[in-house]
Amino acid sequence: MPGPAAAVIPAGRLAGVAWSERRSLMWLLILILGAPLALIALIVAIFGGIAGTLTAPGVSTYAPSPFALRDIPPAYLRLYQEAAITSGLGWEYLAAIGKIETDHGRSLAPGSRSGENHAGAGGPMQFLQATFDAYAVDGNNDGRKSRYDPEDAIPSAANYLKASGAPGDWDRALFAYNHAGWYVDAVQKLAKRLRGAPLGPTGIPAGSGESQALPIGAPWLERVRGTKAVCDRRIVPDVVLLLTRYKMTAGECFAMTGHSMKGEHPLGLGIDLYPAPHGSWELLGKAARDLGWNEGCAYTGCAGQLPAPLRFIGWNGYRDGNHGDPAHVGDNAHLHLSWQHTPSLPGTPAARVQTLLAPRPVAVSQAPVRQRRQLPGAQRQAR
C-alpha cells in the first residue's frame, strides 16, 4: 500500500519543485491515496444495493418455500401474492398473518367463516368490522366488500398494514394489527419460514412453473376490467397485476387485424400497453426491464432470452420501430408483451399458456352463513 507523502517525494527536494509541478504531484497523491477508499465505497454501494434489494423487508422478492407450498392453499397463496404486489408489501407477511389468524381460512373457530370471535373479529384475516370498514378493498371488483371474503380481506389487510407503517416499519405495522409483542415476533418468524429463494428486485412472482390449460367449459376470452382490452382469460390476472404495479393502461390484446398473424394478438396472448393517467413512459421502460428486456436483445424483442412466462417484449430498439416511447417511435409508441404458449392457429385458443400467477381457483370466497352472537369474553387486541 502507498506510504506517507514523504516516502513518495523526499522532503528535501520538494522546495525546488515548481508550483505547476507541485500541483500535478498533489493531484497524483490524492489519486493514489484516495483510489482505495473510492474503490471500497463503490464496492460497498454495489453490494449494499444488491443486499438491500434481496433482503429488504416488505419487498415481495421471494418465491414460496417448500413449507409454504405444502401449507398454503393455492387460492390463498395467489391472493397473498397479488395483494402484496399491488401494495408493495411482502406476501409472506400477509401469509403469516393468515396462518396465525385462521389457518388460511381453514379454521372452524367462531369468527373465521361467519360470526365473530369473543373480541368481535371476523373473517380469514380477523378484522373488527369498524376497522375493516375504514380500510376495506373490493379485491374481486364485485361491488361488495366483505371481511369474510378472502378476495376482499387479504388486500384489505395489506391496505391496513401499509397505513400502519409497512414496509418501512414492520414491527409497528404488526403491533397495530395486534397489540401484542408475541404476535409481532410470531409473524416475523413465520414469514421467514415461508420465504424461499430470492426472486430479484422486481417483486414479480416467478412463473407458475406449470402452464395452464383452458378450464373445461370456461370461455376463452375475457375483458380486462377497467379497459377495452379482451385477452385469453388465462393471462388476465397477469395483465391486471402489471397494469396496477406499473400504472399502465391496456390497448389491444385479442385482435385478428392490424397485427401479424404469426404473433400473439390473434391468440389473445399479446397486449399493447400505455401509461395510465398517473403513469409514465419511464415506468413502462422499468416494466420491460423488470420482465427481462435489455438493450442487448432489443432488436429481436428478446425472444428466446426471457424468463417465463413472457415470449417477446417489444420496446425501444425492436426492428420494426413500432414499439417504445414517443421519442423513439412517435405516435405508435407502446410496450408490447407476449406470453409463452403452445402452437395454435390464429383465432383459436392455445392448448396451454404460461403465466406469472398460478391458475385461478374455481371459487375461493367463503360468504358468511349467518351472524352468530358471541358471549362476552376476555378481550384481545384485534383488527
Buried (B, 14 or more C-beta within 10 A) or exposed (E): EEEEBEEEBEEEEEEEEEEEEEEEBEEEBEEEBEEEEEEEEEEEEEEEEEEEBBEEBBBBBBBBBEEBBEBBBBBBBBBBBBBBBBBBBBBBBBBBBBBBBBBBBEBEEBBBBBBBBBBBBBBBBBBBBEBBEEBBBBBBEEEEBBBBBBBBBBBBBBBBBBEBBBBEBBBBBBBBBBEEEEBBEBBBEBBEEBBBEEBEBBBBBBBBEEBBBBEEEEEBEBBBEEBEBBBBBBBBBBBBBBBBBBBBBBBBBBBEEEBEEEBBBBBBBBBBBBBBEEBBBEBBBBBBBBBBBBEEBBEBBBEEEBEBBBBBBBBBBBEEEBBBBEEBBEEEBBBBBBBBBEEBEBEEBBEBBBBBBBBBEEEBBBEBEEEEEBEEEEEEBBB
